[in-house]
């Protein structure tokens, strides 16, 4: 059964929240600056969400590996 766009979006958001927290902690560890870490994370979050959503929608059209 194909996923709805809404389901793909919710999956992308929840996944991105988890990964963003980890990425923020790594950026903070590397920079020792909350401000610089937030700058990195904002750019990373925007780009990654767009790429993930598009990736999910493309794979939703591919029947390979489905039963």
N, C-alpha and C positions, 0 to 999 in steps of 0.2 A: 504494500500500500504506500503510495507516495506521501511525503510529508507536505503539510501546508506551509505557506510562507511564514505564517505566524509562529509555528513550531520551530522552524529553522532559525528565526530571529531570536526566540527565547533561548534556544540552545546556544546560539552565538553569544548572547549577552551573559549567561551564567558561566559559560566556559571562560569568557574574557575577564570576568570579575576575578575568578580564581587565579588565572595566569597573571593578571595585572598586579595583584597583591604580591605575588612572588617576585615579579619583575621590579616592583617598587622597592622591595626589601634588598634585592641585589643592587639596584641603582644607588640606594642610600648607603649600602655597605661600601660601594666603590667611590662615591663622591663625598660622603659625610655631610651632605647638604639636602635638606628637605626640598628647597626650592628647585635645585637642579634635577633632583630625582623626579619631581612632579612635572617638570618640563619634558623630560625624556618619556615619562609614562603617558602623558597626554598625546604626544605624537605617536607613540607606539600603539596606544589604545585605538585611536582613530583609524590608523592604517590597518591594523590587524583585524578589527571588526569588519571593515569593508571587504578585505581579502577573504576572510573566513565565510562571510555570508555568500559571496559570489561563488566560492568553492563549493559550498553546500548545495546551492541551487544548480550548479553544473552537474554535480554527482547525482542529484535527484533525477536528472534526465537520463542517466546511464543505467541500463538494466543489468549490466554485467554483475554477477555475484548475488543476484536476488533470486528468490524462489517463488 
